[in-house]
Amino acid sequence: MTLEPTLARKMWRTMEPFHGFIYFVDEAASAYADAGLAPGRMGYFASRSAPMGPVPAEVVIATFFNFSPSLVRGCIPEAWRLSSPARVLEARLAAVDGALRRILGNDIDGPEVQEAAGIARAAAEACQAQGRPLFAGHASLPWPEDAHLALWHAVTLLREYRGDGHIAAMVAEGVGGCQALVIHAGTGDIPRAVLQSSRAWPDEDWDLAAEQLRDRGWLDGDGALTDAGRAHRQWVEERTDVLSMAPWEAVGQDRADRLRFLVRPWSKAIIEGGALNFR
């Protein structure tokens, strides 16, 4: 049975909250402070890049793709003077544990979590690391023993696998990090101010990226995507789905659907509990 690439996008949308809460919950901020990191964005950059080791800012800029280089350099490598990848990773997993116990309560000890962790792990272990640096770094980490932590780790692996593929698709189209955000703003889904501030791009960089996209015919004078721009974005999204299919082809449609069914209420609880609110 041939699976439709759109399955990869459905899996990502359902499971993303089960990974993404770690960037916003109070448990993470406290754990990173205890590990020696400065408050603010340092915890994000250090914790997500820590599986690759104490890499320099340039590696984080490259692999995270759409953050202002000056923002990254304000956190890395200073994070590795204040702490270490091992300490940060230990802090992150402790924060995941604390947040999931707070949000999901007794659900984390149920058989459904065990089942979901098994499917997600099988999917993650089917992924190949070549050309996927953030996935590869996370894949080098040991699997947690507790089912809810193993599930979070598997979802994280699948998320970084897709993210690495998404970056590959954008690079293939000749799109840079700031340009990717300008394109996103051009859809009208999220305002420029939100995207620009979240990634700390100066006005001059944003305006240059917009000018470059207008020169390619992808953006109109009001900052909205043209037909050509929308076609480009659609190609990137579709190519990302294709590049993200390996884990779902490995487990098959039925097990993928079962995983979505199991994770959906937990992701909903995370969203409704305010665990994805940007601070």
N, C-alpha and C positions, 0 to 999 in steps of 0.2 A: 504493500500500500504506500503510495507516494503522499507525503505530507505537504500541506500548503505552507509556504514560508510565513504566512501571516500568523501561524501558530506561535512562532518565536516572539512576535510582538505581544500576543495575548499573554504568554507566559511571563514576559517581562513586566507588563502592566500590573498583573495580579501580584507578582512577588516583590516588586520594587519596594513597597513600604516595609516589607519584612526585613529588608536590608537597610534602607535609608534612614530609619529612625535613629541610628547610632550617631548621625551627624547633628542631631538636634536635642537629644534628651539631656537632662541635668546630670544623670549618672555619668555620662561621658565627660562633661566638663569637669566634674569633681575628680574622676579617675585620672584624667590627664594632668590636672593640677597636682595631684598626689604623686604622679610620676615625674614631676619636675618641669612640665611644660608651662609656657606663659599662656595667659588667657587669650581668647579670640580665635583666630583662624589656625593658629599653630597646631592645635590638636587635630584638626581635619587633615592638613597636609602631612603631618607626621604619621598619623595612624594609618592613613590609606597608602602611603608610600613605604612604611616600615617593612612590609614583607619583601621589598626589594633590597633591604639593607640601608645603611646610612648614605644614600645616594646624594649627589649634589643637586642644587636647585635646577640645573639645566635638565636633568633627567625627569624631575617632577614637572617642570614646564612642558616638556615634550609629551609625557604620558598622560597628564591631566588635561592638556590641550587648550582649553578655552579660558584659562585664568591669566590675568595680567602678570607678566614676568616679575614686575616689581612687587606684587603681592606675595608671590611665591618666595622671592628672595628675602622678603621681610621675615619669613618663618624658617626657611631651609637655607643653609645648614645649621642655623642657630639652635634648632630643636635637638640636634645631635650633640651639641655642647652641653645642653641642659639635661638631656636624658639619653636613652638608647633605644634602638628598635625593639629589643626584647622587652624592656620595661613598658614601652608604649603598647605593644601588642598584648601584653598581659593585662594592662589597664583597660584596653578596648574590650577584651573578652569578658572581663569582670563587669564592665558597664553594660554590655549586651545581656549578660545574665541578670543583672539587677533590673534593667528596664523591662525585659520580657517577663520576669516574675511579677513586677508591679502591674504591667498592662494586661497580661493574659492570665495571671493567677494560676489556679490549679490546672488549667488547660495544658500547661507545658509538660505535665507529668502523665498525660493521657496517651493511649495507644495511637491516636491519630498523629501526634507529633512524631512518634517513632516511625510510623508508616511513611509520613511525608519526608522525613530525613533519609530514609532508605531510597526512595525514588529520586530525590534531589541529588543525593550522593552518586547514584548510578549515572545520572545525567551529567553531573560535573566531571566525573572521572572518565567520561567518554570524550572530553574536549582535549584537543591537542594544543600545546603551549606555543608552538612556533609562531612568531609574529604577534604574540599577545603578551606584552611585558607585564601589565598589571595582573592579568590572570595568572601568568607564570609565577610571579612572586607569591601570590596568595596560594597557589597550588603547592608551593614548597612547604607550607605550614602544616604541622600535624593536625589530624582531625580531632576535634574535641570529643570527649567521651559522652557527655550528656546529650540526649537526643535534641533538645531545643537549641543547643549551641552548635551541634553538628548540622542541623537544618539551617541555621543562620549562616554558617560557614559555606555550606553548599550553595545557598542562594547568593551569597557574596561572590563566589567563584563564577556562577552563571552570569551574574550582573557584570563583572569585570570582563568576562569573555565577550559578551555582547558589546560592551563599551569599547574594547580594543578594536573590534570589527567596525564599529561605527566611525571611529577615528580613521581607520584605514580607508573607508569609503569616502570620507571627506577629503582626505589627502589625495585620493585618486582623482577627485574633482578639482583639485587645486585650491581648496578652501582652507584658510587659516583659522586660528582659534577665535579671534575677534570677529572675523567675517561670519563664522558659524552663528554667533550670537546676533549679529545684525540680520542675518537671514531669518533666524527664529523670531526676532522682533517684527520682521516684515510680514509674518503670517497674521499678526494682530492678536495672537493668543496671549502673549505676555508683553507688557509695556517695555519700551526701551529702558526706562529708568530702573526697573526691577532687574533686568538682565545685566545692564551695565554695572550697577552698583554691586550686585552679587559676585561679580567676577573682577571688580575694581579696575575697569578699563578707563583711562583718561578720555576726556572728550575728543582730544585731537586724534587719538588712535581709533576711536569709534568712527569719527567723521571720515578718516582716511579709508577705513574698511568699507564704509558706505559708498564712498566715491569709486573705489575699485570695483565694487559690485555693480554700480550704475554703468561703469565703463564696459562691463561684460554683458549688460542688458538684463541683469537679474533683478534690479531694483529701480523703482521709479523715483521721481523727484520728491515724493512725499514719504519715501522710506518703505513703501509697500512692495511686496514681491510682484514682479511681472509674470506673464505666462511662462517665460523662459526660466525665471527664478523658481516658480512653483514646480516646474518640470524637473529642475535640478534637485530640489529638496525631495521630491517624490522618489527620484532615482536613488538618492542616498538612503532614504528610509527603507526602500525595497531591497537595496543591496545589503543593508544592515541585517534585515531579516534573513536573507539567504545565508549570509556569513554566520548567523547565529543558530543554524538549524541542527548542527551536529549532535548536541546533547539530546534533542527531542527525537531525532531519527533513531538514536540509540535506545531510548526507552519506549518509543512507540506512542501512538496517539492515545490509546486508552490510559496508559500510566501517566502521560502528560496531563490529560484531562483530570485524572484523579488527583494529581498534585495541585492543580489549580483549584479544584473543589475543596481540598483540605486547607490550603493556605488562605483562600479568600476571606473567611471570617476573621482570621488573625490579622490580616492586612487591614480589614475594615476596622477592627478594634484599635489598631495602632493609629489609624487616621482619625477616628472619632475621639480617641483619647488625647489628641493634640500633640502626638509625638513627632509630627513632621513640621511643626511650626518653627520657622526660621527665627533665630534669636540674634 
